[in-house]
Amino acid sequence: MILPYYTLEQASSVLNNKLKSDIYNPKSILVLALNYQIDLHVHFYGDWKLDFDCDIPLDLTNIKNKSIYSAMIYDLEVFLRKSSLLSIFFLRLSVDAIDYLIFNKKGLAVNEATWFDTVLCLKDALKPEIEQNSLQNYLLREMEHPPFSSLDESQIREVSFLAIYPTTSKYEETKPKPIKYDDEEDIFYPFLKLNNVFITHAQLEKIINSRLVERNVLKNNERKAHLITSAQRGVSKEKQNAKLAAQTLADFLWRNDKDKRIRIKEMAINVRAELFNTNHSSQLPEKAESLEDWIREIAEKYPHSRKGGRPSNRE
């Protein structure tokens, strides 16, 4: 039976079983999601209120646009309410949240930070992305009607949630576990741990079927800011996660090497080049040869990866 969604532990078991591997675990799935377009979600249950920040490409110096903007904000509020109507819904983790969870075992404290960036209805969990009632799909259906008819299609595609902020006043009847930051306010925020993170069946199939697309490379100023934060976290932990990313990527590439031609030396070069454009770049060895030691354990699973000899023509 196909499940609509899985915990990361369950997903790891499915991947290791399907792909005849032992490399997958919750952390390696987080690393994949950090570097590739794999959505991870948190399952919410109960009476959560969803506030949000959004990006709407309108010139608000134009007085007419201000009323259009207000109407659009109202429509987005309605969209969020409908998406969470049954008190069972998912919020997608932002890249920042995934990055934070990789480095922090204790969990993710959600207060004012931008940890969520869109909503997913429970009924959409088994559907491919093109059929889900996502914000973009909703807006494209509504673009012929006011207020969104004021935007052309390219502008509609720029409309997005920058952040979604879940809060509740009910401690006992909600999941994930809520915590309070201010004793004087009757407001609770979700506190996330790794077992609160889920991957839908559609997203899991991206890994199984090798349909992974790289996330956009960080801009230079974003990379510098990230590296400063990374340095504060501790070099040894950073290097450990860079090594895990290298092993996960090497396993993925060798598994899809149908012609069995990639040797360990070439793989080290490829993996280093791929990871150089991610937030692991500061922890990579100076030379690709040194990265061979990181992926040697993975190479042992693929006999054709040995350094010597010519690629075999036999399958």
C-alpha positions in Angstrom: 0.0 0.0 0.0 1.3 3.4 -0.9 1.4 5.9 1.9 0.7 9.6 1.2 3.6 10.7 3.3 6.4 9.2 5.4 8.6 10.2 8.4 12.2 10.5 7.4 12.9 7.2 9.2 10.3 5.5 7.2 11.5 7.1 4.0 15.1 6.0 4.7 13.9 2.4 5.0 12.0 2.6 1.7 15.0 4.1 -0.1 17.5 1.6 1.3 15.2 -1.2 0.4 14.3 0.0 -3.1 17.8 1.1 -4.1 19.6 -1.8 -2.4 21.6 0.7 -0.3 22.4 1.5 3.3 23.4 5.1 2.8 20.0 6.7 3.5 19.0 8.0 6.9 17.0 11.1 8.1 20.1 13.3 7.9 21.2 12.2 4.4 17.6 13.0 3.2 17.9 16.4 4.8 21.2 16.9 2.9 19.7 15.9 -0.4 16.8 18.3 0.2 19.2 21.1 1.0 21.0 20.6 -2.4 18.1 19.5 -4.6 14.5 20.5 -5.1 13.0 18.0 -2.7 10.2 19.4 -0.6 10.0 18.4 3.1 7.0 19.3 5.3 5.8 19.4 8.9 2.5 17.8 9.7 0.2 20.2 11.7 -2.9 19.1 13.6 -5.3 21.2 15.6 -6.3 24.9 15.8 -3.4 26.7 14.3 -3.6 30.3 13.1 -1.5 31.0 10.0 -0.1 34.5 9.5 2.2 35.3 6.6 4.4 37.6 4.7 4.2 37.6 0.9 5.7 39.0 -2.3 3.3 40.6 -4.8 4.9 42.5 -7.7 2.8 45.7 -7.5 4.0 49.3 -7.5 2.4 50.5 -4.3 3.3 54.1 -5.0 0.3 53.9 -7.4 -2.8 54.7 -5.3 -5.0 52.4 -7.4 -2.6 49.5 -6.8 -3.0 49.8 -3.0 -6.6 48.7 -3.1 -5.7 45.8 -5.5 -2.9 44.8 -3.1 -5.3 44.7 -0.2 -7.8 42.6 -2.1 -5.0 40.1 -3.0 -3.8 39.9 0.6 -7.4 39.0 1.5 -7.5 36.3 -1.2 -4.3 34.8 0.1 -5.7 34.7 3.6 -8.7 32.8 2.3 -6.5 30.4 0.4 -4.5 29.6 3.6 -7.7 29.2 5.7 -9.2 26.8 3.1 -5.9 24.9 2.9 -5.9 24.3 6.7 -9.7 24.0 7.0 -9.8 20.4 8.4 -7.1 21.2 11.0 -4.8 18.7 9.3 -2.3 20.2 6.9 1.4 20.5 6.0 3.7 23.5 5.9 6.8 23.2 3.7 10.2 23.7 5.4 12.2 26.6 3.9 15.8 25.9 2.9 17.0 27.8 6.0 15.0 25.5 8.2 16.4 22.3 6.5 19.9 23.8 6.9 19.2 24.5 10.6 17.9 21.0 11.3 21.0 19.4 9.8 23.2 21.2 12.3 20.9 21.2 15.4 19.9 17.9 16.9 17.9 19.5 19.7 15.3 20.8 17.3 14.0 23.9 15.6 12.4 26.7 17.7 9.8 28.4 15.6 9.1 32.0 16.6 9.5 34.9 14.2 12.0 33.1 11.8 11.1 32.2 8.2 11.0 28.5 8.6 7.9 27.8 6.4 7.1 29.0 2.9 4.0 27.4 1.6 1.1 25.1 2.6 0.0 21.7 1.4 -3.5 20.1 1.9 -3.6 16.6 3.2 -5.6 15.4 0.2 -2.8 16.7 -2.1 -0.1 14.6 -0.5 -0.4 11.8 -3.1 -0.9 14.0 -6.1 1.9 15.1 -8.4 2.9 18.8 -8.0 1.1 19.9 -11.2 -2.2 18.6 -9.7 -1.9 20.0 -6.2 -3.9 23.0 -5.0 -0.6 24.9 -4.5 -0.6 28.7 -4.4 0.8 28.9 -7.9 -1.9 26.6 -9.3 -4.6 28.5 -7.5 -3.4 31.8 -8.8 -3.1 30.6 -12.4 -6.8 29.5 -12.1 -7.8 32.8 -10.7 -5.8 35.1 -13.0 -8.8 35.9 -15.2 -10.7 37.2 -12.2 -10.2 40.2 -10.0 -8.0 41.1 -8.2 -5.4 38.9 -9.9 -6.5 39.8 -13.4 -4.5 43.0 -12.8 -1.3 40.9 -13.2 0.0 39.1 -16.2 1.1 35.5 -16.1 4.8 36.3 -15.5 3.8 38.5 -12.5 1.4 35.9 -11.2 4.3 33.4 -11.1 6.3 35.9 -8.9 3.6 36.0 -6.2 4.7 33.8 -3.3 4.7 33.4 0.4 7.9 34.7 1.9 7.1 33.1 5.3 4.2 31.5 7.1 3.9 31.9 10.9 1.8 29.3 12.7 0.6 30.1 16.2 -2.0 28.6 18.6 -3.6 29.4 21.9 -4.3 25.7 22.6 -1.5 23.7 24.2 -3.1 20.3 24.6 -4.9 19.8 21.3 -2.2 20.6 18.8 0.8 19.0 17.0 3.7 19.6 16.7 4.4 20.3 20.4 3.8 24.0 21.0 5.9 26.1 23.4 5.5 29.6 24.8 8.2 32.3 24.5 6.5 35.0 26.6 4.7 34.1 29.8 2.6 37.2 29.6 1.1 36.3 26.2 -1.3 33.4 25.6 0.4 32.4 22.3 2.2 29.2 21.6 4.6 28.4 18.7 5.5 25.0 17.3 8.7 23.3 18.4 10.1 21.0 15.7 12.2 17.9 16.0 13.4 15.6 13.2 10.5 13.2 13.8 8.1 16.0 12.9 9.5 16.2 9.4 7.7 14.3 6.6 8.3 13.7 2.9 5.3 13.0 0.6 5.2 10.0 -1.7 5.6 12.2 -4.8 8.8 13.8 -3.4 10.2 10.4 -2.3 9.7 9.2 -5.9 12.0 12.0 -7.1 14.8 10.2 -5.3 13.8 6.7 -6.2 13.5 7.6 -9.9 16.6 9.8 -10.0 14.6 12.9 -10.9 16.6 15.4 -8.9 17.0 19.0 -9.9 19.6 21.2 -8.2 18.5 24.1 -6.1 19.6 27.6 -7.3 23.2 28.5 -6.3 23.4 31.1 -3.5 24.3 34.6 -4.5 27.7 35.8 -3.4 26.4 38.0 -0.6 24.1 35.2 0.6 27.1 32.7 0.5 29.3 35.1 2.6 26.6 35.5 5.2 26.1 31.8 5.3 29.7 31.0 5.7 30.0 33.5 8.6 27.1 31.6 10.3 28.7 28.3 9.5 32.0 29.3 11.1 30.2 30.1 14.3 28.6 26.7 14.4 31.9 24.8 14.5 34.2 23.6 11.8 34.2 19.9 12.7 30.4 19.7 12.5 30.5 21.5 9.2 33.1 19.1 7.7 31.1 16.1 9.0 28.0 17.3 7.1 30.0 18.1 4.0 31.4 14.6 4.0 27.9 13.2 4.4 26.7 15.3 1.4 29.7 14.0 -0.7 28.9 10.4 0.2 25.2 10.8 -0.6 25.8 12.5 -3.9 28.5 9.9 -4.9 26.1 7.0 -4.1 23.4 8.7 -6.2 25.7 9.3 -9.2 27.2 5.8 -9.1 23.8 4.2 -8.8 22.7 6.0 -12.0 26.0 5.2 -13.9 24.3 2.7 -16.2 27.4 2.2 -18.3 29.6 1.6 -15.2 32.3 4.0 -16.4 32.8 6.4 -13.5 36.0 5.7 -11.5 36.6 7.0 -8.1 39.0 9.6 -9.3 36.5 11.1 -11.7 33.7 10.8 -9.1 35.8 12.8 -6.6 36.2 15.5 -9.2 32.5 15.6 -10.1 31.3 15.6 -6.5 33.7 18.3 -5.5 32.5 20.4 -8.5 28.9 19.9 -7.5 29.4 20.7 -3.8 31.5 23.7 -4.5 28.3 25.5 -5.5 26.6 24.7 -2.3 27.0 25.9 1.3 29.4 23.0 1.9 32.1 24.7 -0.3 34.1 26.1 2.6 34.7 22.6 4.0 35.8 20.8 0.8 39.4 19.6 0.5 41.7 21.8 -1.6 42.2 18.9 -4.1 39.8 16.4 -5.5 42.2 13.6 -4.7 41.7 14.2 -1.0 37.9 13.9 -1.5 38.5 10.3 -2.7 39.0 9.3 1.0 35.5 10.7 1.8 33.8 8.5 -0.8 36.0 5.4 -0.7 33.5 3.6 1.6 30.7 4.2 -1.0 33.0 3.2 -3.9 33.3 -0.3 -2.3 29.7 -0.9 -3.2 30.4 -0.4 -6.9 33.2 -2.6 -8.2 33.6 -0.7 -11.4 34.6 2.4 -9.5 38.1 1.0 -8.8 41.0 3.1 -10.0 42.7 0.6 -12.2 41.5 -1.2 -15.3 39.2 -0.3 -18.2 35.5 0.1 -18.1 33.9 -3.3 -18.7 31.6 -3.7 -21.8 29.7 -6.4 -20.1 26.5 -5.8 -18.2 
